[in-house]
Amino acid sequence: MPVRHDTVARSAREVDVLREVDVVVAGGGAAGVAAAVCAARAGASVVLLERNGFLGGTMTSTSLGGICGLYSLIDGEPVQMVHGFAEEVRDRLDRAGGIRGALPWLQTASLPYDLFIMKSVLDDLAETERLTVLYQARLVEAGVEDGRIRHVIVRGRGGLFAIRANAFIDCTGDGELAAMAGVATEYDRASLQFPTAMFRMGGVDTTVAMKVPRDEMHRLLEQAVTDGYDLPRTAGGIYSVRDGIVHLNITKVKVDGHTPDTFDPIELSEAEREGRRQARLYLEVFRRYVPGYANAYILDTGAELGIRETRRIVGPHVLTSDDVLKERKFDDAIAANCWPIEDHGGGRSTRWVWLSPGGYNHIPYRALLPMGVRNLLVAGRCLSSTHDAQAAIRVTANCFSTGQAAGLAAVMAGSGDMASVDIKSLQAALKAGGVNLAPMPETANA
Ligand SMILES: Cc1cc2nc3c(=O)[nH]c(=O)nc-3n(C[C@H](O)[C@H](O)[C@H](O)COP(=O)(O)OP(=O)(O)OC[C@H]3O[C@@H](n4cnc5c(N)ncnc54)[C@H](O)[C@@H]3O)c2cc1C
């Protein structure tokens, strides 16, 4: 075991500058791909840094399998609420045979997708002339002078290198660049959502399994608990895009009974192991209790634990649960969210707090602006929000939307300040990119 409360000196040395570009985007998840592609299409030279060897972040590295936040369920029918870059991804997935159509469940709907086709679609999107994607490139340091980031230091497989840019966008999900640059962030270990180890089962009779209603599955898993199985969760999501194969969002990973601190190397490692242990436990239970799973096996677990929440920046506007649930609209709107608060807390089920059917709130530009660093924007699940609001805005469609806005705004800011971007021009550029900030007439909650 390492000594936990000791320090060693770290030597500073010169680092080669690999590129000098207009915009650096850190993190190639939903937000980062949208930001980088949209910035490049708007004419900027862009470097996208991704620590994995593929794009997609949580969408592809955790074996996720469904895009949430695209639809509202109105009279039992999925109605598309989010357009723009998210719609482009959906259309490309469709053309490549990577989706089967929207899946209604509870009071909403999501879009199951094929994992490999998602990776390929994102690769294709990133083939924009002015965009360089650097894989296996981990951001490790930010060089800040006079309130501006001048360069970032990156660890590649061969060692360290630097990238200089005018503008930076943090899409790391963890607010890594923001924290390195010293802006205010929040990380409240006590209230963090629990992570989930996502996994896929093969050998499933999906003609039977996909017809088991959610409440029946919940009842069967509660029965397993009564019979002595220590299941941390008895309600979850199951998607299928291929016959015989299902994605399961059903584990809830605790370490010593609490939410793991995934920034602590010891707790994170324990959590990774615990996730795989739970996958084996659920396999046994599903085989025994749930119709369609008698011959199931674990096809794979995600390459990493699915982490829902870590740092969130504290910007000039902190999006709140009231903003979400009262479906607030803002003059500086850059995205429309229709996803409910979906909070994976301590119990065996998930806390859902719904918007009205067809209802949506705006995400304001101010929620992407960190305080104290003038040439940085933050998009995706780590934007400025409270714990509850993050539980709604973190889903994929919203990450595409906020990434798209950040990419366009960074190009408009050029070498100026992000706070001085003209909102009307940004909204016009979003509209030109297919974004609809008023996807429905005003509703009762508004
Ligand atoms: C278990 C689980 C289940 C979920 N289920 C759904 C669902 O069914 N549908 C849905 O829509 N949403 C779901 N979500 C939420 C959603 O998937 C994520 O919130 C969303 O994908 C986050 O996107 P992002 O781009 O903000 O961040 P991320 O997906 O976290 O992407 C961040 C990227 O940055 C990279 N990165 C991080 N640090 C560095 C660094 N220092 N240097 C270089 N690269 C770095 C990462 O490798 C990653 O690619 C789920 C989340 C979890 C955890």
PDBQT file of the ligand as one rigid body, heavy atoms in Angstrom, charges set to zero:
ROOT
HETATM    1  C1  LIG A 501     -23.561   4.141 -15.921  1.00  0.00    +0.000 C 
HETATM    2  C2  LIG A 501     -24.101   5.260 -16.739  1.00  0.00    +0.000 A 
HETATM    3  C3  LIG A 501     -25.259   5.056 -17.465  1.00  0.00    +0.000 A 
HETATM    4  C4  LIG A 501     -25.745   6.092 -18.239  1.00  0.00    +0.000 A 
HETATM    5  N1  LIG A 501     -26.838   5.855 -19.025  1.00  0.00    +0.000 NA
HETATM    6  C5  LIG A 501     -27.173   6.763 -19.958  1.00  0.00    +0.000 A 
HETATM    7  C6  LIG A 501     -28.102   6.432 -20.971  1.00  0.00    +0.000 A 
HETATM    8  O1  LIG A 501     -28.661   5.344 -21.022  1.00  0.00    +0.000 OA
HETATM    9  N2  LIG A 501     -28.350   7.386 -21.909  1.00  0.00    +0.000 N 
HETATM   10  C7  LIG A 501     -27.757   8.612 -21.881  1.00  0.00    +0.000 A 
HETATM   11  O2  LIG A 501     -28.013   9.438 -22.757  1.00  0.00    +0.000 OA
HETATM   12  N3  LIG A 501     -26.884   8.940 -20.929  1.00  0.00    +0.000 NA
HETATM   13  C8  LIG A 501     -26.558   8.035 -19.990  1.00  0.00    +0.000 A 
HETATM   14  N4  LIG A 501     -25.598   8.347 -19.072  1.00  0.00    +0.000 N 
HETATM   15  C9  LIG A 501     -25.053   9.708 -19.025  1.00  0.00    +0.000 C 
HETATM   16  C10 LIG A 501     -24.172  10.050 -20.212  1.00  0.00    +0.000 C 
HETATM   17  O3  LIG A 501     -23.707   8.904 -20.836  1.00  0.00    +0.000 OA
HETATM   18  C11 LIG A 501     -22.964  10.894 -19.814  1.00  0.00    +0.000 C 
HETATM   19  O4  LIG A 501     -23.275  11.830 -18.840  1.00  0.00    +0.000 OA
HETATM   20  C12 LIG A 501     -22.444  11.629 -21.043  1.00  0.00    +0.000 C 
HETATM   21  O5  LIG A 501     -22.129  10.690 -22.048  1.00  0.00    +0.000 OA
HETATM   22  C13 LIG A 501     -21.275  12.473 -20.653  1.00  0.00    +0.000 C 
HETATM   23  O6  LIG A 501     -20.693  13.014 -21.815  1.00  0.00    +0.000 OA
HETATM   24  P1  LIG A 501     -19.478  14.035 -21.694  1.00  0.00    +0.000 P 
HETATM   25  O7  LIG A 501     -19.009  14.265 -23.071  1.00  0.00    +0.000 OA
HETATM   26  O8  LIG A 501     -19.871  15.190 -20.854  1.00  0.00    +0.000 OA
HETATM   27  O9  LIG A 501     -18.389  13.279 -20.811  1.00  0.00    +0.000 OA
HETATM   28  P2  LIG A 501     -17.738  11.840 -20.939  1.00  0.00    +0.000 P 
HETATM   29  O10 LIG A 501     -18.582  10.891 -21.672  1.00  0.00    +0.000 OA
HETATM   30  O11 LIG A 501     -17.326  11.500 -19.543  1.00  0.00    +0.000 OA
HETATM   31  O12 LIG A 501     -16.482  12.106 -21.852  1.00  0.00    +0.000 OA
HETATM   32  C14 LIG A 501     -15.318  12.691 -21.366  1.00  0.00    +0.000 C 
HETATM   33  C15 LIG A 501     -14.187  12.282 -22.260  1.00  0.00    +0.000 C 
HETATM   34  O13 LIG A 501     -13.013  12.940 -21.832  1.00  0.00    +0.000 OA
HETATM   35  C16 LIG A 501     -11.939  12.020 -21.788  1.00  0.00    +0.000 C 
HETATM   36  N5  LIG A 501     -11.006  12.521 -20.771  1.00  0.00    +0.000 N 
HETATM   37  C17 LIG A 501     -11.242  12.664 -19.448  1.00  0.00    +0.000 A 
HETATM   38  N6  LIG A 501     -10.154  13.176 -18.851  1.00  0.00    +0.000 NA
HETATM   39  C18 LIG A 501      -9.235  13.361 -19.824  1.00  0.00    +0.000 A 
HETATM   40  C19 LIG A 501      -7.906  13.868 -19.826  1.00  0.00    +0.000 A 
HETATM   41  N7  LIG A 501      -7.307  14.283 -18.710  1.00  0.00    +0.000 N 
HETATM   42  N8  LIG A 501      -7.236  13.909 -21.002  1.00  0.00    +0.000 NA
HETATM   43  C20 LIG A 501      -7.832  13.480 -22.166  1.00  0.00    +0.000 A 
HETATM   44  N9  LIG A 501      -9.084  12.993 -22.201  1.00  0.00    +0.000 NA
HETATM   45  C21 LIG A 501      -9.779  12.951 -21.050  1.00  0.00    +0.000 A 
HETATM   46  C22 LIG A 501     -12.590  10.701 -21.440  1.00  0.00    +0.000 C 
HETATM   47  O14 LIG A 501     -11.802   9.604 -21.833  1.00  0.00    +0.000 OA
HETATM   48  C23 LIG A 501     -13.900  10.785 -22.208  1.00  0.00    +0.000 C 
HETATM   49  O15 LIG A 501     -13.775  10.299 -23.512  1.00  0.00    +0.000 OA
HETATM   50  C24 LIG A 501     -25.086   7.351 -18.259  1.00  0.00    +0.000 A 
HETATM   51  C25 LIG A 501     -23.931   7.541 -17.527  1.00  0.00    +0.000 A 
HETATM   52  C26 LIG A 501     -23.433   6.510 -16.782  1.00  0.00    +0.000 A 
HETATM   53  C27 LIG A 501     -22.169   6.715 -16.032  1.00  0.00    +0.000 C 
ENDROOT
TORSDOF 0
